[in-house]
Amino acid sequence: MILAIDVGNTNTELAVLQRDEILCSWRFVTKTPRTSDEYGVLIQSFFSNSRVSLDKISSVIVASVVPNIMYSLNNGIKKFIGLESMVVGPGIKTGMPINTADPSEIGADRVVDAVAAYNIYGGPVLVIDFGTATTFDYITAEGVFSAGVTSPGIQISIDALWKSAAKLPNIEIKKPASILAKDTVTSMQAGLVYGYIGQVEYIIKQFKKETGLKNMKVVATGGYGRLFYQETDMIDVYDPQLSLKGLKIIHDKNIR
């Protein structure tokens, strides 16, 4: 069994995988400062309330976009699990060439998602991760990471709106029944959600136009992925566990 850890800007997700099956998973807030002991105890507590024993873990793989927690996290894993973490980064085998101006700029989360989408769903494929930022990454039919777009996530957009305008409230992210809003909350929801749907659809159309790939598969993941998958027919697949699957694929490439 392997422990896969995906460290995002907002949340960190952990999962135990055996072969291609996710046996259990947990999530905690990334931004809370923790020592290595706190990380170790936290991970132990997850296992103590699951059907999987911690001593069954034979390997750990981590992808992170938050460098400043990695020292404590990796030390906690080493101290409490007794394993060195395999970290997605320079030198690790992914099986995916990156054809961008500076491949080192591509975050580990995007690489992991791209590897998973290509290996599971084939290429060409456009991978959309609705996280803290929303990213759109194009992988060719040959499995090359070729281009990417980054935009503010919808939560960032909402935060910017209510923090910058004194009379506007913080709101729940949901699509109102109609764009014909009659009050402040629904008018904000309409502007943000309908506007974001429009942005997503336009970017997908532009990728397909500039690549000439009208039938390119579009795969979505991330916390808000389900919302937008349900609201547009331009997304073919929503896979909330894409990152964890990608970590397993990369792990297996590096232990053969």
ChimeraX attribute file (.defattr): number of C-alpha atoms within 10 A of each C-alpha:
attribute: neighborCount
match mode: 1-to-1
recipient: residues
	/A:1	18
	/A:2	20
	/A:3	24
	/A:4	27
	/A:5	24
	/A:6	22
	/A:7	25
	/A:8	19
	/A:9	15
	/A:10	13
	/A:11	16
	/A:12	17
	/A:13	18
	/A:14	20
	/A:15	19
	/A:16	23
	/A:17	20
	/A:18	13
	/A:19	11
	/A:20	9
	/A:21	11
	/A:22	18
	/A:23	14
	/A:24	15
	/A:25	18
	/A:26	13
	/A:27	14
	/A:28	13
	/A:29	13
	/A:30	16
	/A:31	13
	/A:32	9
	/A:33	11
	/A:34	15
	/A:35	14
	/A:36	20
	/A:37	16
	/A:38	14
	/A:39	21
	/A:40	21
	/A:41	15
	/A:42	15
	/A:43	18
	/A:44	16
	/A:45	12
	/A:46	16
	/A:47	18
	/A:48	12
	/A:49	9
	/A:50	12
	/A:51	9
	/A:52	15
	/A:53	11
	/A:54	19
	/A:55	10
	/A:56	11
	/A:57	17
	/A:58	12
	/A:59	17
	/A:60	23
	/A:61	20
	/A:62	23
	/A:63	27
	/A:64	20
	/A:65	16
	/A:66	14
	/A:67	8
	/A:68	10
	/A:69	19
	/A:70	17
	/A:71	11
	/A:72	18
	/A:73	21
	/A:74	20
	/A:75	20
	/A:76	24
	/A:77	21
	/A:78	16
	/A:79	15
	/A:80	16
	/A:81	18
	/A:82	14
	/A:83	16
	/A:84	15
	/A:85	19
	/A:86	18
	/A:87	19
	/A:88	21
	/A:89	16
	/A:90	10
	/A:91	7
	/A:92	13
	/A:93	15
	/A:94	21
	/A:95	14
	/A:96	18
	/A:97	15
	/A:98	17
	/A:99	12
	/A:100	14
	/A:101	9
	/A:102	8
	/A:103	12
	/A:104	11
	/A:105	8
	/A:106	16
	/A:107	15
	/A:108	23
	/A:109	20
	/A:110	22
	/A:111	24
	/A:112	24
	/A:113	26
	/A:114	30
	/A:115	27
	/A:116	23
	/A:117	29
	/A:118	26
	/A:119	16
	/A:120	13
	/A:121	14
	/A:122	17
	/A:123	19
	/A:124	22
	/A:125	23
	/A:126	27
	/A:127	29
	/A:128	27
	/A:129	29
	/A:130	23
	/A:131	21
	/A:132	19
	/A:133	17
	/A:134	20
	/A:135	20
	/A:136	24
	/A:137	23
	/A:138	25
	/A:139	26
	/A:140	19
	/A:141	13
	/A:142	12
	/A:143	21
	/A:144	20
	/A:145	26
	/A:146	14
	/A:147	17
	/A:148	17
	/A:149	12
	/A:150	12
	/A:151	15
	/A:152	13
	/A:153	17
	/A:154	20
	/A:155	18
	/A:156	14
	/A:157	14
	/A:158	20
	/A:159	13
	/A:160	12
	/A:161	16
	/A:162	15
	/A:163	12
	/A:164	10
	/A:165	9
	/A:166	8
	/A:167	9
	/A:168	13
	/A:169	15
	/A:170	14
	/A:171	15
	/A:172	12
	/A:173	16
	/A:174	13
	/A:175	19
	/A:176	17
	/A:177	9
	/A:178	11
	/A:179	15
	/A:180	10
	/A:181	15
	/A:182	9
	/A:183	8
	/A:184	13
	/A:185	16
	/A:186	20
	/A:187	15
	/A:188	24
	/A:189	20
	/A:190	21
	/A:191	16
	/A:192	20
	/A:193	21
	/A:194	19
	/A:195	12
	/A:196	16
	/A:197	17
	/A:198	13
	/A:199	13
	/A:200	20
	/A:201	15
	/A:202	13
	/A:203	13
	/A:204	20
	/A:205	15
	/A:206	12
	/A:207	20
	/A:208	17
	/A:209	11
	/A:210	9
	/A:211	13
	/A:212	10
	/A:213	14
	/A:214	12
	/A:215	9
	/A:216	21
	/A:217	20
	/A:218	22
	/A:219	26
	/A:220	26
	/A:221	24
	/A:222	21
	/A:223	13
	/A:224	19
	/A:225	21
	/A:226	16
	/A:227	16
	/A:228	22
	/A:229	19
	/A:230	11
	/A:231	13
	/A:232	13
	/A:233	10
	/A:234	17
	/A:235	21
	/A:236	12
	/A:237	18
	/A:238	21
	/A:239	16
	/A:240	16
	/A:241	16
	/A:242	22
	/A:243	28
	/A:244	26
	/A:245	25
	/A:246	26
	/A:247	32
	/A:248	24
	/A:249	20
	/A:250	22
	/A:251	23
	/A:252	14
	/A:253	13
	/A:254	12
	/A:255	8
	/A:256	5
